[in-house]
């Protein structure tokens, strides 16, 4: 019986249907493949499948998969002269030649037809000491994470002036950072429906008025808010602010299973203080000024955030640092792109790359233990790369937001505008 894959076109659905994350293959040259993602079909010029992810002999590779009837078709089609095919990390062919013709791992399609059932994708990574993640990969992932956030800000701008758009994005990302992991969703709704939705009235509001709008809309138990507020503002003032609250937003669900200073009662008061600072004391322009005026601005940025938001210990150093990393710096990079300000691009990139080490989390520890031979990552820049690695490859985010191989649309439009600054210094893992 003829091989059903003698035609190259028959290999495409075979790869789509049979190449399941978690499968293992042995290539003709002895390379051992652990498949993480088969990639997606390329309907344009270039390799057949893009953005594939796999472990090749324990080392993670990302790139393209090219398919041919025979190995010699690579040369027949002129791929050796096409730069687009330099990203190919796996060559799938229907018929193997007698000797290897390419340095690329080459897989016979018959292995797809007889591949055994595999376990769930969560078991893709073996607990092998051979698996490793290079510093080059972490560097690329860290920059990709930073750039994706900035390009999201650039792309979502519609008719609003640049300053208004950046302010709104800063509010959204600040509330998201304050929400931590457990209360991200309700904090995001407060940002959209109150902080931004009611902005015309809040911009001229007193702190008491603004706090009532945030606190009341949250619908969080007032007795918990009273306890924290009394320690910061005093008993009488807090009672006055909590006495006549607007109706809460329906459907908000708060999770109080957090460490003390991550509890919603701390974060809601911090959100009110930061929003008041933003409107009445020009918080965002002040942060930009610090970024541009100091060679290592991180500590000053944290101190400026705490000037109001940290009053009474509401916003500790860790959470203020998270706001700088996840809210301000992406907004700053986007602002540099929108305003074509190379000085802002340079300052944002250098600040991002020189961030101190943040408190570690489960994702970072997992990558350090399993893929960095227990080497500890020094600097938030490298920690961000580890988080991106985990969210892309170890436990992909099913929302589709964590794995975006080309988050920039046309990468040459944005990447070239700051690449000189992003790579202006050399940093080591140690």
C-alpha positions as CSV (number, residue, x, y, z in Angstrom):
1,X,0.0,0.0,0.0
2,X,1.3,3.5,-0.9
3,X,2.4,5.8,1.9
4,X,-0.6,8.2,2.4
5,X,1.9,11.0,2.9
6,X,3.8,10.8,-0.4
7,X,2.4,14.3,-1.2
8,X,3.7,17.2,0.8
9,X,0.2,18.7,1.1
10,X,-0.9,15.5,3.0
11,X,1.7,16.3,5.7
12,X,0.0,19.5,6.8
13,X,-3.3,18.0,8.3
14,X,-1.2,15.1,9.6
15,X,0.9,17.5,11.7
16,X,-2.1,19.5,12.8
17,X,-4.0,16.4,13.9
18,X,-1.3,14.2,15.2
19,X,1.4,16.4,16.6
20,X,0.0,16.7,20.2
21,X,1.8,18.6,22.9
22,X,3.6,16.2,25.2
23,X,4.7,13.8,22.4
24,X,8.2,12.6,22.1
25,X,10.1,11.8,18.8
26,X,13.5,10.5,17.9
27,X,14.9,12.2,14.8
28,X,17.1,10.6,12.2
29,X,20.2,12.3,13.6
30,X,19.5,11.0,17.1
31,X,17.9,14.3,18.4
32,X,15.2,13.7,21.0
33,X,12.2,16.0,20.6
34,X,9.7,16.8,23.3
35,X,6.9,18.7,21.6
36,X,5.3,21.6,23.6
37,X,3.4,23.3,20.8
38,X,3.1,22.3,17.1
39,X,2.7,26.0,16.1
40,X,0.2,27.3,13.6
41,X,-0.2,26.9,9.9
42,X,1.4,29.7,7.9
43,X,-0.9,30.8,5.1
44,X,1.7,33.2,3.6
45,X,5.2,32.9,2.3
46,X,7.8,31.1,4.4
47,X,7.9,27.9,6.4
48,X,4.8,25.7,6.7
49,X,4.2,26.1,10.5
50,X,5.2,29.0,12.7
51,X,5.8,29.5,16.4
52,X,6.4,25.8,17.2
53,X,8.0,25.1,20.6
54,X,9.9,22.0,21.6
55,X,12.7,20.7,23.7
56,X,15.5,19.4,21.5
57,X,17.8,17.2,23.6
58,X,16.6,19.1,26.7
59,X,17.1,22.6,25.3
60,X,14.1,24.7,24.5
61,X,13.8,25.8,20.9
62,X,11.2,28.1,19.3
63,X,10.8,28.5,15.6
64,X,9.2,27.0,12.5
65,X,8.5,23.5,11.1
66,X,9.0,22.9,7.4
67,X,7.6,19.9,5.5
68,X,8.6,18.2,2.3
69,X,8.1,14.9,0.4
70,X,11.8,14.3,0.4
71,X,14.8,16.0,2.1
72,X,16.2,17.1,-1.3
73,X,13.1,19.3,-1.8
74,X,14.6,21.8,0.6
75,X,17.3,22.5,-2.1
76,X,14.9,22.1,-5.0
77,X,12.7,24.9,-3.5
78,X,15.7,27.1,-2.8
79,X,15.2,27.4,0.9
80,X,18.9,27.4,1.6
81,X,19.0,31.0,0.1
82,X,15.9,32.3,1.8
83,X,16.5,34.0,5.2
84,X,12.9,33.1,6.3
85,X,13.9,29.5,6.6
86,X,16.7,30.2,9.0
87,X,14.1,30.0,11.8
88,X,13.2,26.3,10.9
89,X,13.9,24.0,13.9
90,X,12.4,20.8,12.6
91,X,12.2,19.3,9.1
92,X,9.4,16.8,8.6
93,X,9.6,14.6,5.5
94,X,7.6,11.7,4.1
95,X,10.8,9.9,2.9
96,X,14.2,10.0,4.5
97,X,17.3,10.0,2.3
98,X,20.2,7.7,2.8
99,X,22.3,10.3,4.5
100,X,21.5,13.5,6.3
101,X,21.4,16.5,4.0
102,X,20.6,19.3,6.6
103,X,21.9,20.1,10.0
104,X,18.3,20.6,11.1
105,X,16.7,17.8,13.1
106,X,14.8,15.7,10.6
107,X,11.7,13.6,11.4
108,X,10.0,11.0,9.2
109,X,6.2,11.5,9.1
110,X,5.6,7.8,9.8
111,X,6.4,8.6,13.5
112,X,3.3,10.7,13.5
113,X,1.2,7.9,12.3
114,X,2.3,5.4,14.9
115,X,3.0,7.8,17.9
116,X,1.6,6.4,21.1
117,X,-1.0,8.1,23.3
118,X,0.6,10.7,25.5
119,X,-0.1,12.2,28.9
120,X,-1.6,15.6,29.4
121,X,0.4,18.7,28.3
122,X,1.2,19.4,32.0
123,X,3.7,16.5,32.0
124,X,5.6,17.7,28.9
125,X,8.7,18.7,30.8
126,X,10.6,15.7,32.2
127,X,12.3,16.2,35.5
128,X,15.6,15.8,33.7
129,X,18.8,17.6,34.6
130,X,19.5,18.0,30.9
131,X,16.7,20.5,30.4
132,X,18.0,24.0,30.6
133,X,17.1,27.6,29.7
134,X,19.7,29.8,28.3
135,X,20.3,33.4,29.4
136,X,19.7,34.5,25.8
137,X,16.2,32.9,25.8
138,X,15.4,34.6,29.2
139,X,16.6,37.9,27.9
140,X,14.4,37.6,24.8
141,X,11.4,36.5,26.8
142,X,11.8,39.4,29.3
143,X,12.0,42.0,26.5
144,X,9.1,40.4,24.8
145,X,7.0,40.6,27.9
146,X,7.8,44.3,28.3
147,X,7.2,45.1,24.7
148,X,3.9,43.3,24.5
149,X,2.6,45.4,27.4
150,X,3.7,48.6,25.7
151,X,2.4,47.7,22.3
152,X,-1.0,46.8,23.8
153,X,-1.1,50.3,25.1
154,X,-0.2,51.7,21.7
155,X,-2.7,49.6,19.8
156,X,-5.7,50.4,22.1
157,X,-5.4,54.1,21.6
158,X,-8.3,55.4,19.5
159,X,-9.4,59.0,19.5
160,X,-8.2,60.1,22.9
161,X,-5.3,62.5,23.2
162,X,-2.0,60.8,24.1
163,X,-1.9,62.2,27.6
164,X,-5.4,61.0,28.4
165,X,-4.8,57.6,26.9
166,X,-1.6,57.1,28.9
167,X,-3.3,58.2,32.1
168,X,-6.2,55.7,31.6
169,X,-3.7,52.9,30.9
170,X,-1.8,53.8,34.0
171,X,-5.0,53.7,36.1
172,X,-5.9,50.3,34.6
173,X,-2.5,48.8,35.2
174,X,-2.2,50.3,38.7
175,X,-5.5,48.9,39.8
176,X,-4.5,45.6,38.3
177,X,-1.3,45.5,40.3
178,X,-3.1,46.5,43.4
179,X,-5.6,43.6,42.9
180,X,-2.7,41.2,43.2
181,X,-3.7,37.7,41.9
182,X,-6.8,37.1,43.9
183,X,-8.6,40.4,43.4
184,X,-7.5,41.4,40.0
185,X,-11.0,41.1,38.4
186,X,-12.9,43.4,40.8
187,X,-10.1,45.9,40.8
188,X,-10.2,46.0,37.0
189,X,-13.9,46.7,37.1
190,X,-13.4,49.5,39.6
191,X,-10.8,51.0,37.3
192,X,-13.0,50.9,34.2
193,X,-16.4,51.8,35.7
194,X,-15.4,54.2,38.4
195,X,-11.8,55.6,38.1
196,X,-12.1,56.0,34.4
197,X,-15.9,55.9,33.9
198,X,-16.5,58.7,36.4
199,X,-13.2,60.6,35.8
200,X,-14.8,64.0,34.8
201,X,-16.3,64.3,38.3
202,X,-13.4,62.7,40.1
203,X,-10.6,64.9,38.7
204,X,-11.8,67.9,40.8
205,X,-13.1,65.8,43.8
206,X,-11.7,66.1,47.3
207,X,-10.1,63.0,48.7
208,X,-13.2,62.2,50.8
209,X,-15.4,62.4,47.7
210,X,-13.1,60.3,45.7
211,X,-12.7,57.7,48.4
212,X,-16.4,57.4,48.8
213,X,-16.7,56.7,45.0
214,X,-14.1,53.9,45.1
215,X,-15.0,52.4,48.5
216,X,-18.7,52.5,47.9
217,X,-18.6,51.0,44.5
218,X,-16.4,48.2,45.7
219,X,-19.2,46.9,48.1
220,X,-16.5,45.6,50.5
221,X,-17.4,45.1,54.2
222,X,-17.2,48.5,55.9
223,X,-16.1,47.1,59.2
224,X,-12.9,45.9,57.6
225,X,-12.4,49.2,55.8
226,X,-13.0,51.1,59.0
227,X,-10.3,49.2,60.9
228,X,-7.6,50.1,58.3
229,X,-8.9,53.5,57.6
230,X,-8.9,54.5,61.2
231,X,-5.2,53.7,61.6
232,X,-4.4,56.0,58.6
233,X,-6.9,58.8,58.6
234,X,-8.3,58.7,62.2
235,X,-11.5,57.3,63.5
236,X,-13.7,60.3,63.0
237,X,-12.6,61.1,59.4
238,X,-12.9,57.4,58.4
239,X,-16.4,57.2,59.8
240,X,-17.4,60.3,57.9
241,X,-16.1,58.9,54.6
242,X,-17.9,55.6,55.2
243,X,-21.2,57.1,56.4
244,X,-22.8,57.8,53.0
245,X,-21.5,55.5,50.3
246,X,-22.9,55.1,46.8
247,X,-24.5,51.9,45.7
248,X,-21.9,49.1,45.0
249,X,-21.3,47.7,41.6
250,X,-23.2,44.5,41.2
251,X,-21.3,41.2,41.0
252,X,-18.0,42.1,42.5
253,X,-16.5,39.3,44.5
254,X,-13.6,39.9,46.9
255,X,-11.2,37.3,48.2
256,X,-9.8,38.0,51.7
257,X,-7.5,34.9,51.7
258,X,-4.3,36.9,51.4
259,X,-1.4,38.1,53.4
260,X,-2.4,41.0,55.6
261,X,-1.1,43.8,53.4
262,X,-2.5,42.2,50.3
263,X,-6.1,42.3,51.7
264,X,-8.6,44.3,49.8
265,X,-9.1,46.8,52.6
266,X,-5.5,48.0,52.2
267,X,-5.6,47.9,48.4
268,X,-8.9,49.9,48.1
269,X,-7.6,52.7,50.3
270,X,-4.3,52.7,48.3
271,X,-6.3,52.9,45.1
272,X,-8.2,56.0,46.4
273,X,-5.0,57.7,47.5
274,X,-3.1,57.0,44.3
275,X,-6.0,58.2,42.2
276,X,-6.2,61.4,44.2
277,X,-2.5,61.9,43.8
278,X,-2.8,61.3,40.1
279,X,-5.5,64.1,39.7
280,X,-4.5,66.6,42.3
281,X,-0.7,66.3,42.5
282,X,0.3,65.3,39.0
283,X,1.6,61.9,39.9
284,X,2.2,60.6,36.3
285,X,4.2,63.7,35.1
286,X,6.2,63.5,38.3
287,X,7.1,59.8,37.6
288,X,8.1,60.7,34.1
289,X,10.3,63.5,35.4
290,X,12.0,61.1,37.8
291,X,12.5,58.6,35.1
292,X,14.2,61.1,32.8
293,X,16.3,62.9,35.4
294,X,18.0,60.0,37.3
295,X,20.3,57.3,36.0
296,X,18.9,54.7,38.4
297,X,15.4,56.0,39.2
298,X,13.7,52.9,40.6
299,X,13.9,53.8,44.3
300,X,12.8,57.3,43.7
301,X,9.8,56.1,41.7
302,X,8.8,53.8,44.6
303,X,9.3,56.7,47.1
304,X,7.1,59.0,44.9
305,X,4.3,56.4,44.7
306,X,4.4,56.0,48.5
307,X,4.3,59.8,49.1
308,X,0.5,59.5,49.0
309,X,-0.4,55.8,48.3
310,X,2.0,54.6,50.9
311,X,0.6,56.8,53.7
312,X,0.4,54.8,56.9
313,X,2.1,51.8,55.4
314,X,-0.8,51.0,53.0
315,X,1.4,50.5,50.0
316,X,4.6,48.7,50.9
317,X,7.8,48.6,48.9
318,X,7.0,45.3,47.2
319,X,3.6,46.5,45.9
320,X,4.9,49.9,45.0
321,X,7.7,48.2,43.0
322,X,5.0,46.1,41.2
323,X,3.2,49.3,40.2
324,X,6.5,50.7,38.8
325,X,7.2,47.5,36.9
326,X,3.7,46.5,35.7
327,X,2.0,49.9,35.3
328,X,4.4,52.8,35.0
329,X,7.2,51.4,32.9
330,X,5.0,49.9,30.1
331,X,3.1,53.3,30.0
332,X,6.4,55.1,29.8
333,X,7.6,52.9,26.9
334,X,4.3,53.4,25.1
335,X,4.5,57.1,25.7
336,X,8.0,57.2,24.2
337,X,6.7,55.3,21.1
338,X,3.6,57.5,20.7
339,X,5.4,60.8,21.2
340,X,8.5,59.6,19.3
341,X,10.7,60.5,22.3
342,X,13.9,58.6,22.2
343,X,14.9,59.9,25.6
344,X,11.9,58.3,27.2
345,X,12.5,55.0,25.3
346,X,16.0,54.9,26.5
347,X,15.2,55.7,30.1
348,X,12.3,53.2,30.3
349,X,14.4,50.4,28.8
350,X,17.4,51.1,31.1
351,X,15.2,51.3,34.2
352,X,13.5,48.0,33.2
353,X,16.8,46.2,32.7
354,X,18.3,47.5,35.9
355,X,15.4,46.7,38.3
356,X,16.5,45.1,41.6
357,X,15.4,41.6,42.5
358,X,11.8,41.4,43.5
359,X,10.2,39.0,46.0
360,X,10.2,35.6,44.3
361,X,7.0,33.7,43.5
362,X,5.9,30.2,42.7
363,X,6.4,30.6,39.0
364,X,10.0,31.9,39.3
365,X,10.9,29.3,41.9
366,X,9.6,26.5,39.6
367,X,11.7,27.8,36.7
368,X,14.8,28.2,38.9
369,X,14.5,24.7,40.3
370,X,13.6,22.8,37.1
371,X,15.3,24.6,34.3
372,X,18.1,26.8,35.8
373,X,19.8,24.1,38.0
374,X,18.6,26.0,41.1
375,X,20.5,29.1,40.1
376,X,18.8,32.1,41.6
377,X,17.8,34.9,39.3
378,X,19.2,38.3,40.4
379,X,17.2,41.2,39.1
380,X,13.6,41.6,38.2
381,X,14.5,41.8,34.5
382,X,15.5,38.1,34.6
383,X,12.6,37.2,36.9
384,X,10.2,38.6,34.2
385,X,11.8,36.4,31.7
386,X,11.3,33.4,33.9
387,X,7.6,34.3,34.4
388,X,7.1,34.6,30.7
389,X,8.9,31.3,30.2
390,X,6.5,29.6,32.6
391,X,3.4,31.2,31.2
392,X,4.3,30.4,27.6
393,X,5.7,26.9,27.8
394,X,5.3,25.3,31.2
395,X,1.6,26.1,31.8
396,X,0.3,28.1,28.9
397,X,-2.3,30.7,29.6
398,X,-5.4,29.4,27.8
399,X,-6.7,33.0,27.3
400,X,-4.1,33.2,24.6
401,X,-2.4,36.3,26.1
402,X,0.7,34.7,27.5
403,X,2.0,33.2,24.3
404,X,2.3,35.7,21.5
405,X,5.3,34.9,19.4
406,X,5.1,38.2,17.5
407,X,3.3,40.6,19.8
408,X,4.5,43.6,17.7
409,X,2.5,43.1,14.5
410,X,5.3,44.2,12.2
411,X,8.3,43.9,14.6
412,X,10.5,46.2,12.6
413,X,8.2,49.2,13.2
414,X,8.6,49.2,17.0
415,X,11.6,47.1,17.9
416,X,14.1,49.1,15.8
417,X,13.0,52.3,17.5
418,X,14.5,51.3,20.8
419,X,16.8,48.3,20.1
420,X,19.9,50.5,20.5
421,X,18.8,51.4,24.1
422,X,17.5,48.0,25.0
423,X,20.8,46.4,24.3
424,X,23.1,49.2,25.4
425,X,24.4,47.4,28.5
426,X,25.4,43.8,29.2
427,X,23.9,42.1,32.2
428,X,24.7,38.7,33.6
429,X,22.5,36.1,35.3
430,X,24.7,36.1,38.4
